[in-house]
């Protein structure tokens, strides 16, 4: 559960709030008791926004770092994962 502060409290203690977020969990900002925003670290924001790369680039890095053949996994393994049947009939 993230720490929760009113916008007014966060404004009065902004430097401490920013420091806390850099080293800890996000902080939820509230207005009249209702959540309206989150303050997160740059690292967490980049992770959430996908700034660290796409899934494809992460998969390429994973494959490069791990010997899948040694684990009994080759390219044909991935082709067998998808069910290529046409599926069930649907009445419209």
C-alpha positions in Angstrom: 0.0 0.0 0.0 1.6 3.3 -1.0 2.0 6.2 1.4 -0.8 8.7 1.0 -0.6 12.5 1.4 -2.8 15.4 0.6 -1.6 17.7 -2.1 -1.2 20.5 0.5 1.0 18.2 2.7 3.1 17.1 -0.2 3.6 20.7 -1.3 4.8 21.7 2.2 7.2 18.7 2.3 8.1 18.3 -1.4 11.9 17.8 -0.9 11.3 15.0 1.6 8.6 13.4 -0.4 10.8 13.3 -3.5 13.7 11.9 -1.5 11.4 9.2 0.0 10.1 8.2 -3.5 13.7 7.9 -4.9 14.5 5.4 -2.2 11.2 3.8 -1.5 7.7 3.1 -2.7 5.5 5.6 -4.6 3.4 8.2 -2.8 -0.3 8.7 -3.5 -1.6 12.3 -3.7 -5.1 13.0 -2.6 -7.5 15.8 -3.0 -10.4 15.9 -0.5 -9.5 12.4 0.6 -9.7 10.9 -2.9 -6.6 9.6 -4.8 -5.8 11.9 -7.8 -2.1 11.2 -8.7 1.0 9.2 -7.8 4.6 10.3 -7.4 7.0 7.6 -8.5 10.7 7.4 -9.0 12.2 7.9 -12.5 13.2 4.3 -12.5 9.7 3.1 -11.8 8.2 5.5 -14.3 10.6 4.3 -17.0 9.6 0.7 -16.3 5.9 1.5 -16.3 6.2 3.6 -19.5 8.3 1.0 -21.3 11.2 3.4 -21.7 13.6 0.6 -21.0 12.8 -1.1 -24.3 10.1 -3.2 -25.9 9.2 -6.8 -25.2 10.9 -7.8 -28.4 14.2 -6.2 -27.3 13.9 -7.8 -23.9 13.3 -11.2 -25.5 16.4 -10.8 -27.7 18.5 -9.9 -24.7 17.1 -13.0 -22.8 17.8 -15.3 -25.7 21.3 -13.9 -26.1 22.1 -14.4 -22.4 20.6 -17.9 -22.1 21.4 -21.0 -24.1 17.9 -22.3 -24.9 19.2 -25.3 -26.8 21.0 -26.6 -23.7 17.6 -26.5 -22.0 16.0 -28.5 -24.8 14.3 -25.5 -26.4 14.8 -24.7 -30.1 12.9 -22.4 -32.5 10.5 -25.2 -33.4 9.3 -25.3 -29.8 7.8 -21.8 -30.1 6.0 -22.7 -33.4 4.3 -25.6 -31.6 2.9 -23.4 -28.8 0.1 -21.8 -30.8 -3.0 -23.7 -31.6 -3.5 -23.2 -35.4 -7.0 -24.7 -35.5 -9.8 -22.5 -36.8 -11.6 -22.4 -33.5 -15.2 -23.0 -32.7 -18.0 -21.8 -34.9 -19.7 -18.6 -33.8 -23.3 -17.8 -34.5 -23.9 -14.2 -35.4 
